[in-house]
Amino acid sequence: MRLSPHDPNVTIPLQTDRAAGEPRTTCRQVVELLSDYLDGALPAEVRARVVTHLASCRGCATYLDQLLEVVRRTSSLRQDNPPTGLYDRLRATFRDQRDR
């Protein structure tokens, strides 16, 4: 069992490699954990399992690379403030459409 990174009071069973008797982390589990992995929010034991899985799974490693590329590209986007009055104009437009 491992603790869920989102709720420390919830445990999620890890699959076990029956031959070795050790926990085996699945691709699905790794994909679900990658955001917390990148944020450094995983417990050490879970992080180690993710790292081990990534080292041996080309698909998950590729997925991580793609995720890192998205983070890299989006982090360089400018955050502009909308023009003055835009929100008021949008609300008025939506209200007009709703009232038709």
SEZALUM-815929 format. One record per residue (C-alpha): x, y, z. Coordinates in steps of 0.05 Angstrom, whole numbers, plus 5000, padded with zeros to 4 digits. Example, Ala and Ser with C-alpha at 12.3 -4.5 7.8 and 13.67 -1.06 7.14 Angstrom:
// residues 2
524649105156;527349795143;
***
This chain:
// residues 100
500050005000;502250714989;499351385010;495751784958;499652424946;493052804942;490152555007;494952265059;489151905093;487551485031;491750875013;492150574944;494549864934;500749774892;501049184846;506148664866;511148304823;509447604845;516147314828;520147814868;514747974919;516248714911;511449274894;510949414819;508850094796;504450094733;504550584676;497750834696;500150984767;506351344740;502151784693;497551964751;503652144794;507752544745;505053224763;506653104837;513352804815;515153444778;512853874836;517153474885;510953284924;511652534927;513952144989;521051884979;518751154972;513651324918;518551784882;523751234881;518650754849;516951284796;524351394781;525450644775;519450564729;521651144685;528550844678;525650194650;519450434613;520650794547;513350994540;512851334608;519651664598;517251944531;510752184564;514852534617;519252864564;512953104528;510053374593;516653744608;516454044538;509354304549;511554604616;517654924584;513655224526;507855474567;512255774621;515156254569;508256524549;506757234567;501157374614;497757994587;492358364624;485958394584;483959074556;479959514603;472559354599;473458684564;470058284620;464158764622;463358714546;463657954549;458557914605;453958374566;454757944504;453257304542;447357624576;444557854509;445457164480;442156834539;436157314537;434657184464;
***
